[in-house]
Amino acid sequence: MEFVGSHILSIDQFARTDIDKIFAVAAKMEPYAQRERATSVLNGAILGNMFFEASTRTRVSFGCAFNLLGGEVRETTGFESSALAKGESLHDTARVLSGYSDVIAMRHPQAGSVSDFASASRVPVVNGGDGVNEHPTQALLDLYTIEKEMRGRKRELDGLRIAMIGDLKFGRTVHSLVKLLCRYRDVELHLISPAALCMPEALVEMARSAGHTVQISENLESSIAHVDIAYSTRIQEERFGSRAEADLYRGKFRLNQSVYTQHCEPNTVIMHPLPRDSRADANELSTDLDGNPNLAIFRQADNGIVIRMALFAMILDVVEQVDKHSHPVRWYTGSRF
């Protein structure tokens, strides 16, 4: 695809070669994300960060990614603080705010809403999650994480064995990740969920049509026995009619150190898009795994910065200028990385 000036709305836009390009640029962004260098390549540029649904990591990650490229961020969070609460349409909001920004990152609770917004926007729009539909940048950072973790184990993405666990019906992160994995060869997908929260059939058929092996199960222990990646997701409470309805499924598939030791291969990587629900009645990914070196959830979150930096640099056509506008970091950075 042509990245310059383009919207990023769906995994459907990407060929495998496009993913390779994004990952190559993301790798170049790592010295900046890790505060080894700083760049001012987007000095004067403005990101409109429009999040009409709760978010911590994605919203802050988009903002930090743009700041690390030297740009500035203007935020709108929640319906109540926007003109949408006064009845303004997404079309009108897009027309107005795209006049104030050079690029927009947007999250909205309705499937397809970000695409509708983008159709009226005068600047590129990046989908930060639209209801139960897609979360393309999360899938990209997930796959980037998987590629890095597998590289350390002398493995490739082709032939990957992955278990997806939990709410696969409403979890947009796994929807986008399944689509992304269809660009690769000979993937084994183990889909573990309650029957009522299974992966949408269209995505299952897409994976099978791509030549992948798909196993559907309600048994956690046997399904994670021979996988490279155990990808856990929380119950998407906000997609249910009530908390009581969500509670019917909460805590059904709990991955803790005991289950991991008994049933997983020694180097199985543990992933989660976050936030993990650590409440006692959920605890789908136990904190007793925090000392496990194969727990990749925080490396995964860090990788969101470089993926989003890469997309901004590619959309705004500054990839080749990033280093030219760089300088040493002048502040204390500690040992975070």
C-alpha distance (Angstrom), angle and dihedral (degrees) to the residues before:
residue distance angle dihedral
M1 . . .
E2 3.78 . .
F3 3.79 105.5 .
V4 3.80 100.1 -173.9
G5 3.79 109.4 101.4
S6 3.81 93.2 -6.6
H7 3.78 131.4 136.0
I8 3.81 116.8 -121.4
L9 3.79 103.6 -145.0
S10 3.80 109.5 137.5
I11 3.77 143.5 14.6
D12 3.81 84.9 -121.2
Q13 3.82 87.4 79.7
F14 3.81 94.6 65.3
A15 3.77 132.3 84.7
R16 3.79 118.6 -166.8
T17 3.80 90.2 -100.4
D18 3.82 89.2 56.4
I19 3.79 90.5 53.7
D20 3.81 89.7 50.6
K21 3.82 89.6 53.3
I22 3.81 92.8 49.9
F23 3.80 91.8 49.2
A24 3.81 92.0 48.2
V25 3.81 91.4 52.9
A26 3.81 91.1 43.8
A27 3.81 89.6 56.3
K28 3.81 88.7 54.4
M29 3.81 89.3 53.2
E30 3.80 94.3 57.0
P31 3.84 97.0 88.5
Y32 3.81 88.3 55.6
A33 3.79 95.0 45.0
Q34 3.81 89.0 49.1
R35 3.81 91.5 49.8
E36 3.80 94.4 -117.1
R37 3.82 88.8 124.8
A38 3.80 135.9 7.3
T39 3.80 128.2 -143.6
S40 3.79 134.0 -162.4
V41 3.81 96.1 -167.0
L42 3.84 92.7 128.2
N43 3.79 95.4 43.2
G44 3.82 106.0 151.8
A45 3.81 95.2 18.2
I46 3.80 120.0 120.2
L47 3.80 129.7 -147.1
G48 3.78 115.9 -155.8
N49 3.82 103.0 -147.8
M50 3.80 105.0 -163.7
F51 3.79 114.5 -179.9
F52 3.78 115.7 172.0
E53 3.80 92.6 170.3
A54 3.81 130.5 55.2
S55 3.79 114.2 -78.6
T56 3.78 138.7 154.5
R57 3.81 110.2 164.8
T58 3.79 99.3 32.9
R59 3.80 95.7 45.1
V60 3.81 95.0 44.8
S61 3.81 91.9 41.0
F62 3.81 92.4 55.1
G63 3.79 90.1 48.4
C64 3.79 94.8 46.6
A65 3.80 91.8 47.0
F66 3.80 90.6 55.3
N67 3.82 92.7 43.8
L68 3.81 90.9 51.2
L69 3.80 88.3 57.3
G70 3.80 88.9 53.6
G71 3.81 98.4 -100.8
E72 3.79 131.9 126.2
V73 3.80 128.9 -119.1
R74 3.80 131.9 -141.8
E75 3.79 115.7 -170.5
T76 3.79 138.9 -155.9
T77 3.80 115.5 -175.2
G78 3.80 125.2 -174.8
F79 3.78 131.3 -1.2
E80 3.78 93.7 -95.7
S81 3.80 92.6 65.5
S82 3.80 95.2 48.6
A83 3.80 137.2 70.1
L84 3.82 87.9 -107.6
A85 3.80 85.6 80.4
K86 3.82 86.8 61.8
G87 3.77 92.8 53.1
E88 3.79 100.5 -93.0
S89 3.81 113.6 154.1
L90 3.79 124.3 -121.6
H91 3.81 86.9 -116.7
D92 3.80 93.1 58.9
T93 3.80 92.6 41.9
A94 3.80 89.6 52.5
R95 3.78 93.4 48.4
V96 3.80 92.1 51.0
L97 3.80 102.6 39.9
S98 3.79 94.3 43.2
G99 3.77 85.5 63.2
Y100 3.81 89.1 59.6
S101 3.82 98.5 45.7
D102 3.79 141.5 53.1
V103 3.81 93.0 -146.6
I104 3.81 133.6 2.3
A105 3.81 131.2 -144.8
M106 3.79 112.1 -161.4
R107 3.81 139.7 -174.6
H108 3.79 122.7 -174.3
P109 3.82 133.2 168.5
Q110 3.81 95.7 -128.2
A111 3.80 121.0 83.6
G112 3.81 110.9 -117.3
S113 3.80 93.8 15.0
V114 3.80 95.9 114.1
S115 3.79 90.4 52.8
D116 3.81 89.8 50.2
F117 3.79 89.5 50.1
A118 3.80 91.9 48.1
S119 3.80 91.4 53.6
A120 3.81 88.8 65.5
S121 3.80 98.0 36.5
R122 3.78 121.8 106.7
V123 3.82 92.4 -153.5
P124 3.82 134.3 47.2
V125 3.81 116.3 -73.7
V126 3.82 125.6 -153.9
N127 3.79 118.6 -155.5
G128 3.81 111.1 -125.3
G129 3.82 91.7 -179.8
D130 3.80 131.0 -47.8
G131 3.79 112.7 -152.0
V132 3.80 114.0 -75.5
N133 3.79 91.5 -25.5
E134 3.81 115.0 84.6
H135 3.79 145.9 -28.1
P136 3.82 103.3 -169.0
T137 3.80 99.6 175.4
Q138 3.81 90.8 50.5
A139 3.80 90.5 52.5
L140 3.80 90.2 49.2
L141 3.79 93.1 50.7
D142 3.81 89.8 45.1
L143 3.79 92.0 53.3
Y144 3.81 91.4 43.7
T145 3.80 87.8 53.8
I146 3.81 91.9 47.6
E147 3.81 91.0 49.2
K148 3.82 91.5 51.7
E149 3.79 93.9 45.2
M150 3.80 92.3 47.5
R151 3.80 92.1 46.8
G152 3.80 88.5 59.3
R153 3.80 87.6 55.2
K154 3.83 93.7 46.9
R155 3.81 90.4 -109.8
E156 3.83 133.3 126.3
L157 3.78 134.6 -145.1
D158 3.79 91.2 -108.3
G159 3.79 106.2 84.8
L160 3.82 93.1 22.0
R161 3.81 117.8 163.4
I162 3.80 111.6 -151.3
A163 3.80 135.0 172.4
M164 3.80 118.2 -155.8
I165 3.78 111.5 -160.3
G166 3.79 134.9 -167.5
D167 3.79 131.0 5.5
L168 3.79 101.7 18.6
K169 3.80 94.2 158.5
F170 3.80 98.9 62.2
G171 3.81 99.2 20.4
R172 3.80 104.6 107.5
T173 3.81 92.1 -174.3
V174 3.81 92.1 66.2
H175 3.81 91.4 43.3
S176 3.79 90.7 58.9
L177 3.80 92.7 40.8
V178 3.82 92.3 54.6
K179 3.80 89.1 51.6
L180 3.79 90.8 49.6
L181 3.80 93.3 48.9
C182 3.82 88.8 56.1
R183 3.82 86.3 74.7
Y184 3.83 89.2 67.2
R185 3.82 135.6 65.9
D186 3.80 135.0 -105.5
V187 3.80 97.9 -2.7
E188 3.81 119.6 171.0
L189 3.80 112.6 -144.2
H190 3.79 119.1 -166.0
L191 3.80 107.8 -170.5
I192 3.81 111.4 -163.2
S193 3.80 119.1 -176.4
P194 3.78 144.7 114.8
A195 3.80 109.0 -75.9
A196 3.80 90.5 -111.9
L197 3.82 91.4 55.5
C198 3.79 100.1 44.1
M199 3.79 125.6 141.8
P200 3.84 111.8 -82.3
E201 3.79 109.9 -92.0
A202 3.82 92.8 -125.4
L203 3.82 90.2 61.5
V204 3.80 92.5 45.6
E205 3.81 89.9 53.1
M206 3.80 90.9 45.6
A207 3.80 90.0 56.2
R208 3.79 93.0 46.9
S209 3.80 91.3 47.5
A210 3.80 87.9 54.6
G211 3.79 87.7 59.6
H212 3.80 96.6 -103.1
T213 3.79 126.5 141.8
V214 3.81 111.3 -119.1
Q215 3.80 122.3 -167.0
I216 3.81 119.1 -175.3
S217 3.78 118.3 -159.2
E218 3.80 145.8 156.4
N219 3.81 91.9 -153.2
L220 3.79 113.9 93.7
E221 3.79 101.3 -174.1
S222 3.80 99.6 52.7
S223 3.82 93.2 40.5
I224 3.81 96.5 55.9
A225 3.80 95.3 47.4
H226 3.81 97.1 97.9
V227 3.79 109.2 25.1
D228 3.80 135.7 115.0
I229 3.81 93.8 -147.8
A230 3.80 131.0 35.0
Y231 3.82 104.4 -165.0
S232 3.79 111.5 -171.0
T233 3.81 125.5 -168.3
R234 3.78 132.6 -169.5
I235 3.78 126.2 -118.9
Q236 3.82 104.2 -90.9
E237 3.80 95.2 -128.2
E238 3.80 92.8 176.2
R239 3.83 90.2 64.0
F240 3.80 94.1 57.8
G241 3.78 127.9 85.5
S242 3.80 91.7 -119.1
R243 3.78 141.6 -3.3
A244 3.80 88.5 -109.1
E245 3.80 89.7 60.6
A246 3.80 91.6 49.6
D247 3.81 89.8 47.9
L248 3.80 89.3 64.9
Y249 3.81 88.2 72.8
R250 3.78 103.5 27.1
G251 3.79 115.2 118.1
K252 3.81 95.3 10.8
F253 3.81 94.7 125.3
R254 3.79 112.2 36.0
L255 3.77 119.6 177.3
N256 3.79 112.9 -162.7
Q257 3.79 135.6 154.5
S258 3.79 93.3 -89.0
V259 3.82 93.4 52.5
Y260 3.80 90.3 44.0
T261 3.81 94.1 50.9
Q262 3.79 93.5 46.1
H263 3.79 100.0 43.6
C264 3.83 112.8 18.3
E265 3.76 129.9 78.6
P266 3.83 110.9 -105.8
N267 3.83 95.1 -105.0
T268 3.80 99.9 40.6
V269 3.81 108.1 139.9
I270 3.80 116.7 -131.5
M271 3.80 116.9 -144.9
H272 3.80 137.3 175.1
P273 3.83 129.2 171.1
L274 3.83 90.4 -136.0
P275 2.90 156.2 -108.8
R276 3.77 92.6 92.6
D277 3.78 113.1 -159.6
S278 3.80 104.5 -122.1
R279 3.80 95.7 175.9
A280 3.79 112.8 126.5
D281 3.81 93.9 -112.4
A282 3.81 91.9 53.0
N283 3.81 114.8 24.5
E284 3.81 91.5 150.7
L285 3.80 90.8 166.6
S286 3.78 109.4 32.3
T287 3.78 122.9 -137.2
D288 3.80 87.9 -132.5
L289 3.82 84.6 79.7
D290 3.80 91.7 62.6
G291 3.80 92.0 96.6
N292 3.80 93.0 49.0
P293 3.84 108.7 108.5
N294 3.81 89.2 -146.8
L295 3.79 91.6 62.7
A296 3.81 100.6 106.8
I297 3.81 101.0 173.6
F298 3.80 95.9 110.3
R299 3.81 93.6 42.5
Q300 3.80 84.5 49.7
A301 3.82 91.3 54.3
D302 3.82 91.2 47.8
N303 3.80 89.8 53.0
G304 3.79 89.6 60.1
I305 3.80 88.6 73.1
V306 3.81 96.6 56.9
I307 3.81 94.1 42.7
R308 3.80 91.6 52.3
M309 3.81 91.7 43.6
A310 3.80 88.1 52.8
L311 3.80 92.9 50.6
F312 3.80 93.0 48.5
A313 3.81 91.5 47.9
M314 3.80 91.4 49.0
I315 3.81 95.9 44.2
L316 3.81 92.4 48.3
D317 3.83 93.2 41.2
V318 3.80 98.9 -123.1
V319 3.82 101.4 118.9
E320 3.80 93.1 113.7
Q321 3.81 92.3 45.0
V322 3.81 100.1 52.4
D323 3.81 95.7 89.3
K324 3.81 93.0 41.1
H325 3.79 89.5 62.0
S326 3.80 96.1 43.6
H327 3.79 130.9 114.9
P328 3.81 137.4 173.0
V329 3.79 118.9 -75.0
R330 3.80 108.5 -105.7
W331 3.79 100.5 -167.1
Y332 3.79 136.3 72.5
T333 3.80 110.8 -84.6
G334 3.81 101.2 175.2
S335 3.79 121.5 -163.1
R336 3.81 101.0 -55.1
F337 3.78 92.0 128.5
